[in-house]
Amino acid sequence: MSNDNHRDSQPAGLPQWESTLSDIPRAEVVDGPPVMAVQIQRPRRKRVWLPLLLLLATCCSTMFVGSLFPLLEGLTIYGPLRGVAYGLWRGFLYAGPIMTILICHEMGHYLQARRHGVPCSLPYFIPVPIFPIGTFGAVIAMGSRIGSRRALFDIGVTGPLAGLVPTLLCCILGLYLSEVRAVTPEIAHSAVRLGDSLLFAALSDWIHGPLSPGQDVFLHPVAMAGWVGLLITSLNLIPIGQLDGGHILYALLLRRAAKVATIVLLAAAVGIAYFRLWNWLLMLMLVAFMGPAHPPTANDYEPLGASRYVLGWLTLAFAVIGFTPNPFPMH
């Protein structure tokens, strides 16, 4: 009886579920504080003016240093106009190739970071108008933690490999353009001597053959750019901390990389002290300040694959043949 009475109390033609919904109390609109609209901020655009300004400044610093290369060659240019024109031309022949090497190196990092979705800045080039290099390379600011092990490896290895291609081309072409001349006492007193890496010495012997006593190869500015490119690439491949070699080593060995990096750092300190290579003391202090350890990625357990392992170890091995232990030997 109760069910029949309830059914009879419903309005005609109204289903039971709609009647149930009609019994739910409605929310009442009451006066209150005004609701403020929230403005969603767009992602900040990358600052372009500062990287561009540093790029132009580095072009100028390498141009200036390259204009002084007649001193490196032991040449004396008579006449102010001839000397300025010749110096600017030699500066252009150095600045163009070395900036190409640096841009290829940094764009390798940048494009791989964008490919893996890692936040990064544009390259910040470092102008240093000090003879005979003119720059300390460039840096890219990336996110504090890279997403995966493969991303870390790809970002770390692509920069050196991308810069190595124009570096080797500059070494070979520049050595072909370089001259073999006798080292006179005047040249020996005024010219700046450069050390050789194993690779650069092998390329020089391959192109010019064995030199007679009292002779030397006077580097063309393009060859000088290749020499600097080898030095910068091999320095970046030292397997310590946040250097490119440190990225690669951590991707290969994970947390075991810290022990290897510590051994490399201690060996470098012993080598600098034993051979009195004080040119590298500041570099050693900077690397030690950064620390040999590398922070973990968000996914350390992602497999690399055999091809990345082989490529990684071969790339790290290049630091041995491309590094110049004593780049500026004393007379």
C-alpha positions as CSV (number, residue, x, y, z in Angstrom):
1,M,0.0,0.0,0.0
2,S,2.8,2.4,0.8
3,N,4.4,1.9,-2.6
4,D,1.1,2.6,-4.4
5,N,0.5,5.8,-2.4
6,H,4.0,7.1,-3.2
7,R,3.5,6.3,-6.9
8,D,0.2,8.1,-7.0
9,S,1.8,11.3,-5.4
10,Q,4.1,11.8,-8.4
11,P,3.1,14.2,-11.1
12,A,1.6,12.6,-14.1
13,G,4.1,11.5,-16.8
14,L,7.2,12.3,-14.6
15,P,9.6,9.3,-14.3
16,Q,10.7,8.3,-10.9
17,W,14.4,9.2,-11.3
18,E,13.5,12.7,-12.3
19,S,11.3,13.0,-9.3
20,T,14.3,11.9,-7.1
21,L,16.5,14.5,-8.7
22,S,13.9,17.1,-8.0
23,D,14.1,16.4,-4.3
24,I,17.8,17.3,-4.2
25,P,18.2,20.8,-2.7
26,R,19.6,23.4,-5.1
27,A,22.7,25.5,-4.2
28,E,21.8,29.1,-3.4
29,V,23.8,32.0,-4.7
30,V,25.0,34.1,-1.9
31,D,27.0,37.3,-1.7
32,G,30.7,36.9,-1.2
33,P,34.1,38.3,-2.1
34,P,34.7,38.9,-5.8
35,V,36.4,36.1,-7.7
36,M,39.7,37.3,-9.2
37,A,40.6,35.9,-12.7
38,V,43.8,34.0,-12.7
39,Q,46.2,34.9,-15.5
40,I,48.1,31.9,-16.8
41,Q,51.7,32.9,-17.6
42,R,53.2,31.8,-20.8
43,P,56.6,30.1,-20.8
44,R,59.4,32.6,-20.8
45,R,61.1,33.0,-24.1
46,K,64.8,32.3,-24.3
47,R,67.0,35.3,-24.0
48,V,68.5,35.8,-27.5
49,W,70.3,39.1,-27.1
50,L,72.9,37.9,-24.6
51,P,74.0,34.7,-26.5
52,L,74.1,36.8,-29.7
53,L,76.2,39.5,-28.0
54,L,78.6,36.9,-26.6
55,L,78.8,35.2,-30.0
56,L,79.8,38.5,-31.7
57,A,82.3,39.3,-28.9
58,T,83.9,35.9,-29.4
59,C,84.1,36.5,-33.1
60,C,85.9,39.7,-32.4
61,S,88.2,38.2,-29.8
62,T,89.3,35.3,-32.1
63,M,89.7,37.8,-35.0
64,F,91.9,39.9,-32.8
65,V,94.0,37.0,-31.7
66,G,94.3,35.7,-35.2
67,S,95.6,39.0,-36.4
68,L,98.6,38.5,-34.1
69,F,99.5,35.2,-35.8
70,P,102.4,36.8,-37.8
71,L,104.1,36.7,-34.3
72,L,103.4,33.0,-34.1
73,E,104.9,32.5,-37.5
74,G,107.9,34.6,-36.6
75,L,107.1,37.1,-39.4
76,T,107.7,40.8,-39.5
77,I,105.4,42.9,-41.6
78,Y,106.8,46.3,-42.7
79,G,104.5,49.2,-43.1
80,P,101.5,50.0,-41.0
81,L,98.8,49.6,-43.7
82,R,100.2,46.4,-45.0
83,G,100.6,45.1,-41.5
84,V,97.0,45.9,-40.6
85,A,95.5,44.4,-43.8
86,Y,97.6,41.3,-43.5
87,G,96.8,40.9,-39.8
88,L,93.0,41.2,-40.4
89,W,93.1,38.7,-43.2
90,R,95.0,36.2,-41.0
91,G,92.6,36.9,-38.2
92,F,89.6,36.1,-40.5
93,L,91.3,32.9,-41.6
94,Y,91.5,31.8,-38.0
95,A,88.2,33.2,-36.6
96,G,86.1,31.7,-39.3
97,P,87.2,28.1,-38.8
98,I,87.4,28.2,-35.0
99,M,84.0,29.7,-34.7
100,T,82.6,27.0,-37.0
101,I,84.1,24.3,-34.8
102,L,82.7,25.8,-31.6
103,I,79.2,26.4,-33.2
104,C,79.1,22.8,-34.4
105,H,80.1,21.5,-31.0
106,E,77.5,23.5,-29.1
107,M,74.7,23.0,-31.6
108,G,75.3,19.2,-31.2
109,H,74.5,19.6,-27.5
110,Y,71.6,22.0,-28.1
111,L,69.8,20.0,-30.8
112,Q,70.1,16.7,-28.9
113,A,68.7,18.4,-25.7
114,R,65.8,19.7,-27.7
115,R,65.3,16.3,-29.3
116,H,65.0,14.6,-25.8
117,G,62.9,17.4,-24.3
118,V,65.6,18.6,-21.9
119,P,65.2,22.4,-21.1
120,C,68.4,24.2,-22.2
121,S,69.6,27.6,-23.1
122,L,71.2,28.8,-26.3
123,P,75.1,28.6,-26.3
124,Y,76.9,31.2,-24.3
125,F,80.3,31.8,-25.9
126,I,83.2,33.0,-23.8
127,P,85.4,35.6,-25.4
128,V,88.9,35.8,-24.1
129,P,91.1,38.2,-26.2
130,I,94.3,36.5,-25.0
131,F,96.9,35.2,-27.4
132,P,97.0,32.6,-28.9
133,I,93.4,31.0,-28.6
134,G,91.0,33.9,-28.1
135,T,88.1,32.0,-26.4
136,F,87.3,29.5,-23.7
137,G,84.7,27.8,-25.8
138,A,81.0,28.0,-24.8
139,V,78.6,26.6,-22.3
140,I,74.9,25.6,-22.4
141,A,72.7,25.8,-19.3
142,M,70.5,22.7,-19.0
143,G,67.9,21.4,-16.5
144,S,69.2,20.2,-13.2
145,R,68.2,16.6,-13.9
146,I,68.2,15.0,-17.4
147,G,65.3,12.7,-18.1
148,S,67.0,9.5,-19.0
149,R,70.3,7.7,-19.4
150,R,70.1,7.7,-23.2
151,A,69.4,11.4,-23.2
152,L,72.4,12.1,-21.1
153,F,74.6,10.0,-23.4
154,D,73.3,11.5,-26.6
155,I,73.7,15.1,-25.3
156,G,77.2,14.4,-24.0
157,V,78.6,12.6,-27.0
158,T,77.0,14.6,-29.9
159,G,78.8,17.9,-29.1
160,P,82.4,16.5,-29.3
161,L,81.6,14.4,-32.4
162,A,79.9,17.3,-34.2
163,G,82.8,19.6,-33.5
164,L,85.4,16.9,-34.4
165,V,84.3,16.8,-38.0
166,P,85.3,20.4,-38.9
167,T,88.3,20.1,-36.5
168,L,89.8,17.3,-38.5
169,L,89.1,19.1,-41.8
170,C,90.8,22.2,-40.5
171,C,93.8,20.2,-39.3
172,I,94.3,18.4,-42.6
173,L,93.6,21.4,-44.9
174,G,95.6,23.8,-42.6
175,L,98.6,21.6,-42.5
176,Y,98.6,21.4,-46.3
177,L,98.6,25.2,-46.4
178,S,101.3,25.4,-43.7
179,E,105.0,25.9,-44.7
180,V,108.1,24.1,-43.6
181,R,110.9,26.6,-43.0
182,A,114.2,26.8,-41.3
183,V,114.1,28.1,-37.7
184,T,116.6,31.0,-37.7
185,P,117.9,32.4,-34.3
186,E,115.6,35.4,-34.8
187,I,112.5,33.3,-35.4
188,A,113.4,31.0,-32.5
189,H,113.6,34.0,-30.2
190,S,110.4,35.7,-31.3
191,A,108.0,32.9,-32.5
192,V,105.6,31.2,-30.1
193,R,106.1,27.5,-29.9
194,L,103.2,25.0,-29.7
195,G,103.1,21.5,-28.4
196,D,101.6,18.7,-30.3
197,S,99.0,16.0,-29.5
198,L,99.6,12.5,-30.8
199,L,97.0,13.0,-33.5
200,F,98.2,16.4,-34.7
201,A,101.8,15.2,-34.8
202,A,100.8,12.1,-36.8
203,L,98.9,14.3,-39.3
204,S,101.8,16.6,-39.6
205,D,104.2,13.7,-40.3
206,W,101.8,12.3,-42.8
207,I,101.5,15.5,-44.8
208,H,105.0,17.0,-44.5
209,G,107.1,13.9,-43.8
210,P,110.1,13.8,-41.5
211,L,111.7,17.2,-41.0
212,S,115.4,18.0,-41.3
213,P,117.2,19.3,-38.3
214,G,116.6,23.0,-37.8
215,Q,113.2,22.9,-39.6
216,D,109.7,23.3,-38.3
217,V,106.1,23.6,-39.6
218,F,104.8,27.1,-39.4
219,L,101.1,26.7,-38.9
220,H,98.6,28.4,-41.2
221,P,95.7,30.0,-39.3
222,V,93.4,27.3,-40.5
223,A,95.7,24.7,-39.0
224,M,95.9,26.7,-35.8
225,A,92.1,26.5,-35.6
226,G,92.3,22.8,-36.0
227,W,95.0,22.6,-33.3
228,V,92.8,24.6,-30.9
229,G,89.7,22.5,-31.9
230,L,91.6,19.3,-30.9
231,L,92.6,20.9,-27.6
232,I,89.1,22.0,-26.7
233,T,87.5,18.7,-27.8
234,S,90.0,16.6,-25.8
235,L,89.6,18.8,-22.7
236,N,85.8,18.4,-22.8
237,L,86.2,14.7,-23.1
238,I,88.1,14.3,-19.8
239,P,85.8,11.9,-17.9
240,I,85.1,14.1,-14.8
241,G,82.0,15.7,-13.4
242,Q,79.9,17.9,-15.6
243,L,82.3,17.9,-18.6
244,D,81.2,16.1,-21.8
245,G,83.4,13.2,-20.8
246,G,81.7,13.1,-17.4
247,H,78.3,12.9,-19.0
248,I,79.4,10.0,-21.2
249,L,81.2,8.1,-18.4
250,Y,78.2,8.3,-16.1
251,A,75.9,7.1,-18.9
252,L,78.3,4.1,-19.3
253,L,79.0,3.2,-15.7
254,L,76.3,5.0,-13.7
255,R,77.4,5.4,-10.0
256,R,80.7,3.6,-10.6
257,A,81.7,6.6,-12.7
258,A,82.5,8.6,-9.6
259,K,85.4,6.3,-8.6
260,V,86.8,6.4,-12.1
261,A,86.6,10.2,-12.2
262,T,88.3,10.5,-8.8
263,I,91.2,8.3,-10.0
264,V,91.5,10.5,-13.2
265,L,91.5,13.6,-11.1
266,L,94.2,12.4,-8.7
267,A,96.3,11.1,-11.7
268,A,96.0,14.5,-13.3
269,A,97.2,16.2,-10.1
270,V,100.2,13.9,-9.9
271,G,101.0,14.4,-13.5
272,I,100.9,18.2,-13.3
273,A,103.1,18.2,-10.2
274,Y,105.6,15.6,-11.6
275,F,106.0,17.1,-15.0
276,R,105.6,20.7,-13.8
277,L,102.8,21.5,-16.2
278,W,101.6,24.5,-14.2
279,N,99.5,25.7,-17.2
280,W,96.9,23.2,-16.2
281,L,96.8,24.1,-12.5
282,L,93.8,26.5,-12.8
283,M,91.9,24.0,-14.9
284,L,92.6,21.3,-12.3
285,M,91.3,23.6,-9.5
286,L,88.1,24.4,-11.4
287,V,87.4,20.7,-12.1
288,A,88.1,19.8,-8.5
289,F,85.8,22.5,-7.3
290,M,82.9,21.1,-9.5
291,G,83.6,17.7,-8.1
292,P,84.2,14.3,-9.8
293,A,80.7,13.0,-9.1
294,H,77.9,13.3,-11.6
295,P,74.2,13.7,-10.6
296,P,71.9,10.8,-11.5
297,T,69.3,11.0,-14.2
298,A,65.6,10.5,-13.7
299,N,65.9,7.0,-15.3
300,D,69.3,5.5,-14.7
301,Y,68.1,2.0,-15.5
302,E,67.3,2.6,-19.2
303,P,69.5,0.3,-21.3
304,L,71.9,2.0,-23.6
305,G,72.4,-0.7,-26.2
306,A,75.7,-2.1,-27.6
307,S,76.2,0.6,-30.2
308,R,76.2,3.4,-27.6
309,Y,78.6,1.5,-25.4
310,V,81.1,1.1,-28.3
311,L,80.7,4.7,-29.4
312,G,81.0,6.0,-25.9
313,W,84.3,4.3,-25.1
314,L,85.8,5.2,-28.5
315,T,84.9,8.8,-27.9
316,L,86.5,8.9,-24.5
317,A,89.6,7.2,-25.9
318,F,89.9,10.2,-28.3
319,A,90.9,12.3,-25.4
320,V,94.2,10.4,-25.2
321,I,95.3,11.0,-28.8
322,G,93.8,14.5,-29.1
323,F,95.1,16.0,-25.8
324,T,98.2,18.2,-25.8
325,P,99.9,17.8,-22.4
326,N,102.2,20.8,-22.8
327,P,100.5,23.2,-25.3
328,F,102.9,26.1,-24.8
329,P,106.3,24.8,-24.1
330,M,109.0,27.2,-23.0
331,H,111.9,27.9,-25.3
